[in-house]
C-alpha cells in the first residue's frame, strides 16, 4: 500500500537523502570497510544516557519492591554524566569492528578491546 501523501514522501526522502549525504555523512571504516559508522561523541552520549537515565528509571521502579534500590539513582546519574562527557577515542566509530579513528589520520586506529571479543 502506497503513501497517502506522495508529495510528502518525496519531500521526506529528499531531506533524508540530503542529511545522509551532507550533514550526517560518515566515512567508511578504514579497517574493515563497513559503512555502519557513527560519530564517537554520539556513541558516548548514547552510553551515558542509557546508564544514567534508563538505569535510574529501572532503579526507581525497583524501589517499589526493594527501597534501597532508590539509593543508587544519584550514583547512576553521576556515572552516566561522566560517561557522556569523557572524550571518545576518535572522531568516528565503526559499529561492526569497534574501531575508533580520526579522519586526519585514518591509518591510526584505536580499539577499546581486541576485535572478535
C-alpha positions, -999 to +999 in steps of 0.1 A: +000+000+000+014+034-010+017+066+009-014+087+011+006+119+005+031+112-023+044+148-022+053+145+015+070+111+010+091+126-019+100+156+003+109+134+033+131+111+012+148+141-004+155+156+031+168+123+044+190+118+014+205+153+019+211+145+056+228+112+048+250+128+021+258+161+037+250+167+074+252+131+086+277+118+061+302+095+077+333+079+062+338+042+056+357+023+083+394+022+072+399-011+090+370-034+079+354-012+051+320-011+068+296+017+061+280+012+096+298+040+113+288+067+138+305+097+155+324+088+186+305+116+205+272+101+196+283+067+209+294+082+242+262+102+247+241+071+240+260+051+265+259+079+292+222+085+287+215+047+287+233+042+320+221+074+337+185+078+327+174+043+318+193+028+348+177+054+371+142+046+359+148+009+365+161+016+400+131+038+407+108+010+396+128-015+416+125+009+446+088+000+450+098-036+459+133-030+474+136+005+488+174+005+489+173+004+451+165+041+450+197+049+467+216+040+435+198+067+414+222+096+422+252+073+416+238+061+382+231+097+371+266+108+381+282+078+364+261+084+332+271+120+332+308+110+335+304+085+306+287+112+284+313+139+290+345+119+287+361+123+253+359+094+229+389+076+214+384+091+180+360+113+160+344+083+142+335+048+154+327+016+134+298-003+148+309-036+132+346-039+143+345-014+172+374+008+158+378+045+165+397+068+142+402+104+132+397+114+095+431+133+095+450+100+104+429+071+092+459+047+095+459+051+133+431+030+148+422+027+185+402-001+200+388-004+235+392-042+232+406-066+206+383-074+176+362-105+180+357-104+217 
